[in-house]
Amino acid sequence: MELIPVESSSVRYVGYEEDRQILYVQFIDGDLYEYFGVPVSDFIDLLHAESIGWFVNKRIKPYYDYRKLEAAS
């Protein structure tokens, strides 16, 4: 999985594993989360969203299970 830099005031990078339907979101503060069961259509919509932060808050967080990943040491 490769993280892609995005233009956002709250999100630094996003990534996606299509075969596992996992969306990765790294926020500006460095916290990295994975969201489970996200269809590729939502990932594409995220990449084209006018506001990536709004999209994550309104279309991803309320609907998908997630976990925070530990920072690499």
Backbone atoms as SQL, in Angstrom:
CREATE TABLE atoms (id INTEGER PRIMARY KEY, chain TEXT, resi INTEGER, resn TEXT, atom TEXT, x REAL, y REAL, z REAL);
INSERT INTO atoms VALUES
  (1, 'A', 1, 'MET', 'N', 0.849, -1.175, 0.000),
  (2, 'A', 1, 'MET', 'CA', 0.000, 0.000, 0.000),
  (3, 'A', 1, 'MET', 'C', 0.894, 1.237, 0.000),
  (4, 'A', 2, 'GLU', 'N', 0.570, 2.148, -0.879),
  (5, 'A', 2, 'GLU', 'CA', 1.321, 3.392, -1.015),
  (6, 'A', 2, 'GLU', 'C', 0.438, 4.543, -0.544),
  (7, 'A', 3, 'LEU', 'N', 1.007, 5.422, 0.272),
  (8, 'A', 3, 'LEU', 'CA', 0.279, 6.604, 0.700),
  (9, 'A', 3, 'LEU', 'C', 0.500, 7.724, -0.316),
  (10, 'A', 4, 'ILE', 'N', -0.593, 8.391, -0.654),
  (11, 'A', 4, 'ILE', 'CA', -0.578, 9.454, -1.651),
  (12, 'A', 4, 'ILE', 'C', -0.763, 10.791, -0.928),
  (13, 'A', 5, 'PRO', 'N', 0.126, 11.765, -1.145),
  (14, 'A', 5, 'PRO', 'CA', -0.085, 13.080, -0.524),
  (15, 'A', 5, 'PRO', 'C', -1.313, 13.765, -1.120),
  (16, 'A', 6, 'VAL', 'N', -2.069, 14.450, -0.260),
  (17, 'A', 6, 'VAL', 'CA', -3.270, 15.151, -0.716),
  (18, 'A', 6, 'VAL', 'C', -3.243, 16.593, -0.229),
  (19, 'A', 7, 'GLU', 'N', -3.985, 17.436, -0.934),
  (20, 'A', 7, 'GLU', 'CA', -4.139, 18.841, -0.560),
  (21, 'A', 7, 'GLU', 'C', -5.295, 18.957, 0.422),
  (22, 'A', 8, 'SER', 'N', -4.965, 19.152, 1.690),
  (23, 'A', 8, 'SER', 'CA', -5.992, 19.230, 2.729),
  (24, 'A', 8, 'SER', 'C', -5.387, 19.897, 3.951),
  (25, 'A', 9, 'SER', 'N', -6.226, 20.596, 4.704),
  (26, 'A', 9, 'SER', 'CA', -5.756, 21.216, 5.944),
  (27, 'A', 9, 'SER', 'C', -5.772, 20.237, 7.107),
  (28, 'A', 10, 'SER', 'N', -6.398, 19.064, 6.929),
  (29, 'A', 10, 'SER', 'CA', -6.481, 18.103, 8.035),
  (30, 'A', 10, 'SER', 'C', -5.912, 16.723, 7.696),
  (31, 'A', 11, 'VAL', 'N', -5.792, 16.406, 6.416),
  (32, 'A', 11, 'VAL', 'CA', -5.311, 15.086, 5.989),
  (33, 'A', 11, 'VAL', 'C', -4.019, 15.272, 5.200),
  (34, 'A', 12, 'ARG', 'N', -3.008, 14.480, 5.556),
  (35, 'A', 12, 'ARG', 'CA', -1.709, 14.573, 4.867),
  (36, 'A', 12, 'ARG', 'C', -1.608, 13.561, 3.723),
  (37, 'A', 13, 'TYR', 'N', -2.012, 12.289, 4.002),
  (38, 'A', 13, 'TYR', 'CA', -1.889, 11.218, 3.013),
  (39, 'A', 13, 'TYR', 'C', -3.124, 10.319, 3.056),
  (40, 'A', 14, 'VAL', 'N', -3.411, 9.674, 1.929),
  (41, 'A', 14, 'VAL', 'CA', -4.410, 8.615, 1.874),
  (42, 'A', 14, 'VAL', 'C', -3.824, 7.456, 1.080),
  (43, 'A', 15, 'GLY', 'N', -4.352, 6.265, 1.317),
  (44, 'A', 15, 'GLY', 'CA', -3.946, 5.083, 0.573),
  (45, 'A', 15, 'GLY', 'C', -5.098, 4.099, 0.557),
  (46, 'A', 16, 'TYR', 'N', -4.998, 3.109, -0.308),
  (47, 'A', 16, 'TYR', 'CA', -6.107, 2.167, -0.445),
  (48, 'A', 16, 'TYR', 'C', -5.586, 0.812, -0.895),
  (49, 'A', 17, 'GLU', 'N', -6.101, -0.235, -0.269),
  (50, 'A', 17, 'GLU', 'CA', -5.838, -1.613, -0.689),
  (51, 'A', 17, 'GLU', 'C', -7.149, -2.165, -1.237),
  (52, 'A', 18, 'GLU', 'N', -7.242, -2.235, -2.558),
  (53, 'A', 18, 'GLU', 'CA', -8.504, -2.623, -3.195),
  (54, 'A', 18, 'GLU', 'C', -8.911, -4.053, -2.859),
  (55, 'A', 19, 'ASP', 'N', -7.942, -4.982, -2.839),
  (56, 'A', 19, 'ASP', 'CA', -8.290, -6.377, -2.586),
  (57, 'A', 19, 'ASP', 'C', -8.827, -6.594, -1.175),
  (58, 'A', 20, 'ARG', 'N', -8.418, -5.761, -0.226),
  (59, 'A', 20, 'ARG', 'CA', -8.888, -5.885, 1.161),
  (60, 'A', 20, 'ARG', 'C', -9.903, -4.808, 1.538),
  (61, 'A', 21, 'GLN', 'N', -10.167, -3.880, 0.637),
  (62, 'A', 21, 'GLN', 'CA', -11.087, -2.752, 0.854),
  (63, 'A', 21, 'GLN', 'C', -10.731, -1.988, 2.130),
  (64, 'A', 22, 'ILE', 'N', -9.452, -1.638, 2.240),
  (65, 'A', 22, 'ILE', 'CA', -8.992, -0.862, 3.393),
  (66, 'A', 22, 'ILE', 'C', -8.523, 0.502, 2.915),
  (67, 'A', 23, 'LEU', 'N', -9.078, 1.536, 3.522),
  (68, 'A', 23, 'LEU', 'CA', -8.672, 2.914, 3.271),
  (69, 'A', 23, 'LEU', 'C', -7.748, 3.343, 4.400),
  (70, 'A', 24, 'TYR', 'N', -6.635, 3.951, 4.030),
  (71, 'A', 24, 'TYR', 'CA', -5.696, 4.485, 5.010),
  (72, 'A', 24, 'TYR', 'C', -5.750, 6.004, 4.952),
  (73, 'A', 25, 'VAL', 'N', -5.798, 6.619, 6.130),
  (74, 'A', 25, 'VAL', 'CA', -5.815, 8.076, 6.207),
  (75, 'A', 25, 'VAL', 'C', -4.804, 8.504, 7.257),
  (76, 'A', 26, 'GLN', 'N', -3.840, 9.315, 6.837),
  (77, 'A', 26, 'GLN', 'CA', -2.909, 9.903, 7.795),
  (78, 'A', 26, 'GLN', 'C', -3.243, 11.382, 7.921),
  (79, 'A', 27, 'PHE', 'N', -3.527, 11.782, 9.147),
  (80, 'A', 27, 'PHE', 'CA', -3.905, 13.154, 9.418),
  (81, 'A', 27, 'PHE', 'C', -2.664, 14.029, 9.593),
  (82, 'A', 28, 'ILE', 'N', -2.863, 15.325, 9.570),
  (83, 'A', 28, 'ILE', 'CA', -1.772, 16.289, 9.685),
  (84, 'A', 28, 'ILE', 'C', -0.959, 16.062, 10.956),
  (85, 'A', 29, 'ASP', 'N', -1.619, 15.645, 12.037),
  (86, 'A', 29, 'ASP', 'CA', -0.906, 15.427, 13.302),
  (87, 'A', 29, 'ASP', 'C', -0.062, 14.151, 13.291),
  (88, 'A', 30, 'GLY', 'N', -0.120, 13.390, 12.191),
  (89, 'A', 30, 'GLY', 'CA', 0.682, 12.184, 12.057),
  (90, 'A', 30, 'GLY', 'C', -0.062, 10.899, 12.370),
  (91, 'A', 31, 'ASP', 'N', -1.242, 10.993, 12.988),
  (92, 'A', 31, 'ASP', 'CA', -2.013, 9.788, 13.305),
  (93, 'A', 31, 'ASP', 'C', -2.463, 9.099, 12.017),
  (94, 'A', 32, 'LEU', 'N', -2.266, 7.777, 11.978),
  (95, 'A', 32, 'LEU', 'CA', -2.622, 6.972, 10.810),
  (96, 'A', 32, 'LEU', 'C', -3.719, 5.987, 11.193),
  (97, 'A', 33, 'TYR', 'N', -4.800, 5.981, 10.420),
  (98, 'A', 33, 'TYR', 'CA', -5.939, 5.104, 10.662),
  (99, 'A', 33, 'TYR', 'C', -6.199, 4.257, 9.432),
  (100, 'A', 34, 'GLU', 'N', -6.750, 3.062, 9.666),
  (101, 'A', 34, 'GLU', 'CA', -7.260, 2.260, 8.569),
  (102, 'A', 34, 'GLU', 'C', -8.755, 2.065, 8.790),
  (103, 'A', 35, 'TYR', 'N', -9.504, 2.182, 7.696),
  (104, 'A', 35, 'TYR', 'CA', -10.956, 2.040, 7.695),
  (105, 'A', 35, 'TYR', 'C', -11.290, 0.814, 6.858),
  (106, 'A', 36, 'PHE', 'N', -12.140, -0.064, 7.410),
  (107, 'A', 36, 'PHE', 'CA', -12.401, -1.373, 6.825),
  (108, 'A', 36, 'PHE', 'C', -13.691, -1.404, 6.010),
  (109, 'A', 37, 'GLY', 'N', -13.675, -2.162, 4.917),
  (110, 'A', 37, 'GLY', 'CA', -14.869, -2.368, 4.108),
  (111, 'A', 37, 'GLY', 'C', -15.234, -1.199, 3.224),
  (112, 'A', 38, 'VAL', 'N', -14.269, -0.342, 2.924),
  (113, 'A', 38, 'VAL', 'CA', -14.527, 0.846, 2.110),
  (114, 'A', 38, 'VAL', 'C', -14.461, 0.450, 0.627),
  (115, 'A', 39, 'PRO', 'N', -15.556, 0.623, -0.109),
  (116, 'A', 39, 'PRO', 'CA', -15.529, 0.268, -1.531),
  (117, 'A', 39, 'PRO', 'C', -14.636, 1.223, -2.321),
  (118, 'A', 40, 'VAL', 'N', -14.115, 0.741, -3.416),
  (119, 'A', 40, 'VAL', 'CA', -13.232, 1.558, -4.252),
  (120, 'A', 40, 'VAL', 'C', -13.934, 2.833, -4.709),
  (121, 'A', 41, 'SER', 'N', -15.242, 2.783, -4.897),
  (122, 'A', 41, 'SER', 'CA', -15.977, 3.986, -5.328),
  (123, 'A', 41, 'SER', 'C', -15.860, 5.108, -4.301),
  (124, 'A', 42, 'ASP', 'N', -15.863, 4.768, -3.011),
  (125, 'A', 42, 'ASP', 'CA', -15.689, 5.801, -1.985),
  (126, 'A', 42, 'ASP', 'C', -14.274, 6.352, -1.996),
  (127, 'A', 43, 'PHE', 'N', -13.286, 5.508, -2.269),
  (128, 'A', 43, 'PHE', 'CA', -11.910, 5.995, -2.366),
  (129, 'A', 43, 'PHE', 'C', -11.770, 6.960, -3.547),
  (130, 'A', 44, 'ILE', 'N', -12.349, 6.618, -4.671),
  (131, 'A', 44, 'ILE', 'CA', -12.298, 7.499, -5.840),
  (132, 'A', 44, 'ILE', 'C', -13.003, 8.815, -5.545),
  (133, 'A', 45, 'ASP', 'N', -14.180, 8.732, -4.907),
  (134, 'A', 45, 'ASP', 'CA', -14.902, 9.957, -4.528),
  (135, 'A', 45, 'ASP', 'C', -14.066, 10.815, -3.581),
  (136, 'A', 46, 'LEU', 'N', -13.360, 10.168, -2.653),
  (137, 'A', 46, 'LEU', 'CA', -12.492, 10.895, -1.717),
  (138, 'A', 46, 'LEU', 'C', -11.412, 11.661, -2.478),
  (139, 'A', 47, 'LEU', 'N', -10.783, 11.011, -3.430),
  (140, 'A', 47, 'LEU', 'CA', -9.714, 11.656, -4.191),
  (141, 'A', 47, 'LEU', 'C', -10.208, 12.852, -4.999),
  (142, 'A', 48, 'HIS', 'N', -11.486, 12.839, -5.367),
  (143, 'A', 48, 'HIS', 'CA', -12.052, 13.920, -6.173),
  (144, 'A', 48, 'HIS', 'C', -12.877, 14.914, -5.350),
  (145, 'A', 49, 'ALA', 'N', -12.911, 14.724, -4.048),
  (146, 'A', 49, 'ALA', 'CA', -13.722, 15.594, -3.192),
  (147, 'A', 49, 'ALA', 'C', -13.163, 17.015, -3.172),
  (148, 'A', 50, 'GLU', 'N', -14.067, 17.975, -3.124),
  (149, 'A', 50, 'GLU', 'CA', -13.655, 19.372, -3.006),
  (150, 'A', 50, 'GLU', 'C', -12.918, 19.605, -1.694),
  (151, 'A', 51, 'SER', 'N', -13.383, 18.921, -0.630),
  (152, 'A', 51, 'SER', 'CA', -12.736, 18.988, 0.676),
  (153, 'A', 51, 'SER', 'C', -12.516, 17.562, 1.184),
  (154, 'A', 52, 'ILE', 'N', -11.274, 17.143, 1.220),
  (155, 'A', 52, 'ILE', 'CA', -10.958, 15.789, 1.668),
  (156, 'A', 52, 'ILE', 'C', -11.296, 15.618, 3.141),
  (157, 'A', 53, 'GLY', 'N', -10.986, 16.612, 3.960),
  (158, 'A', 53, 'GLY', 'CA', -11.307, 16.540, 5.384),
  (159, 'A', 53, 'GLY', 'C', -12.794, 16.378, 5.620),
  (160, 'A', 54, 'TRP', 'N', -13.613, 17.152, 4.902),
  (161, 'A', 54, 'TRP', 'CA', -15.072, 17.030, 5.027),
  (162, 'A', 54, 'TRP', 'C', -15.507, 15.633, 4.625),
  (163, 'A', 55, 'PHE', 'N', -14.983, 15.134, 3.530),
  (164, 'A', 55, 'PHE', 'CA', -15.372, 13.811, 3.041),
  (165, 'A', 55, 'PHE', 'C', -15.055, 12.739, 4.080),
  (166, 'A', 56, 'VAL', 'N', -13.863, 12.790, 4.651),
  (167, 'A', 56, 'VAL', 'CA', -13.487, 11.807, 5.673),
  (168, 'A', 56, 'VAL', 'C', -14.431, 11.900, 6.868),
  (169, 'A', 57, 'ASN', 'N', -14.709, 13.109, 7.313),
  (170, 'A', 57, 'ASN', 'CA', -15.562, 13.290, 8.495),
  (171, 'A', 57, 'ASN', 'C', -17.022, 12.915, 8.266),
  (172, 'A', 58, 'LYS', 'N', -17.535, 13.167, 7.078),
  (173, 'A', 58, 'LYS', 'CA', -18.968, 12.965, 6.820),
  (174, 'A', 58, 'LYS', 'C', -19.302, 11.675, 6.077),
  (175, 'A', 59, 'ARG', 'N', -18.364, 11.144, 5.274),
  (176, 'A', 59, 'ARG', 'CA', -18.668, 9.985, 4.439),
  (177, 'A', 59, 'ARG', 'C', -17.873, 8.727, 4.797),
  (178, 'A', 60, 'ILE', 'N', -16.842, 8.876, 5.637),
  (179, 'A', 60, 'ILE', 'CA', -16.025, 7.719, 6.003),
  (180, 'A', 60, 'ILE', 'C', -16.174, 7.396, 7.493),
  (181, 'A', 61, 'LYS', 'N', -15.803, 8.321, 8.351),
  (182, 'A', 61, 'LYS', 'CA', -15.794, 8.055, 9.805),
  (183, 'A', 61, 'LYS', 'C', -17.113, 7.505, 10.349),
  (184, 'A', 62, 'PRO', 'N', -18.265, 8.060, 9.969),
  (185, 'A', 62, 'PRO', 'CA', -19.517, 7.564, 10.573),
  (186, 'A', 62, 'PRO', 'C', -19.943, 6.168, 10.103),
  (187, 'A', 63, 'TYR', 'N', -19.366, 5.665, 9.032),
  (188, 'A', 63, 'TYR', 'CA', -19.903, 4.462, 8.396),
  (189, 'A', 63, 'TYR', 'C', -18.999, 3.242, 8.414),
  (190, 'A', 64, 'TYR', 'N', -17.718, 3.421, 8.683),
  (191, 'A', 64, 'TYR', 'CA', -16.797, 2.295, 8.578),
  (192, 'A', 64, 'TYR', 'C', -16.043, 2.066, 9.887),
  (193, 'A', 65, 'ASP', 'N', -15.871, 0.790, 10.222),
  (194, 'A', 65, 'ASP', 'CA', -15.039, 0.436, 11.368),
  (195, 'A', 65, 'ASP', 'C', -13.606, 0.826, 11.064),
  (196, 'A', 66, 'TYR', 'N', -12.869, 1.149, 12.108),
  (197, 'A', 66, 'TYR', 'CA', -11.510, 1.616, 11.907),
  (198, 'A', 66, 'TYR', 'C', -10.636, 1.209, 13.089),
  (199, 'A', 67, 'ARG', 'N', -9.344, 1.373, 12.897),
  (200, 'A', 67, 'ARG', 'CA', -8.411, 1.275, 14.010),
  (201, 'A', 67, 'ARG', 'C', -7.237, 2.208, 13.742),
  (202, 'A', 68, 'LYS', 'N', -6.687, 2.701, 14.830),
  (203, 'A', 68, 'LYS', 'CA', -5.501, 3.560, 14.751),
  (204, 'A', 68, 'LYS', 'C', -4.281, 2.650, 14.693),
  (205, 'A', 69, 'LEU', 'N', -3.395, 2.935, 13.762),
  (206, 'A', 69, 'LEU', 'CA', -2.172, 2.166, 13.625),
  (207, 'A', 69, 'LEU', 'C', -1.080, 2.784, 14.492),
  (208, 'A', 70, 'GLU', 'N', -0.249, 1.933, 15.036),
  (209, 'A', 70, 'GLU', 'CA', 0.874, 2.400, 15.849),
  (210, 'A', 70, 'GLU', 'C', 1.934, 3.010, 14.930),
  (211, 'A', 71, 'ALA', 'N', 2.566, 4.043, 15.420),
  (212, 'A', 71, 'ALA', 'CA', 3.638, 4.683, 14.659),
  (213, 'A', 71, 'ALA', 'C', 4.816, 3.732, 14.523),
  (214, 'A', 72, 'ALA', 'N', 5.437, 3.740, 13.374),
  (215, 'A', 72, 'ALA', 'CA', 6.624, 2.898, 13.154),
  (216, 'A', 72, 'ALA', 'C', 7.768, 3.423, 14.004),
  (217, 'A', 73, 'SER', 'N', 8.509, 2.509, 14.598),
  (218, 'A', 73, 'SER', 'CA', 9.629, 2.962, 15.428),
  (219, 'A', 73, 'SER', 'C', 10.944, 2.852, 14.692);
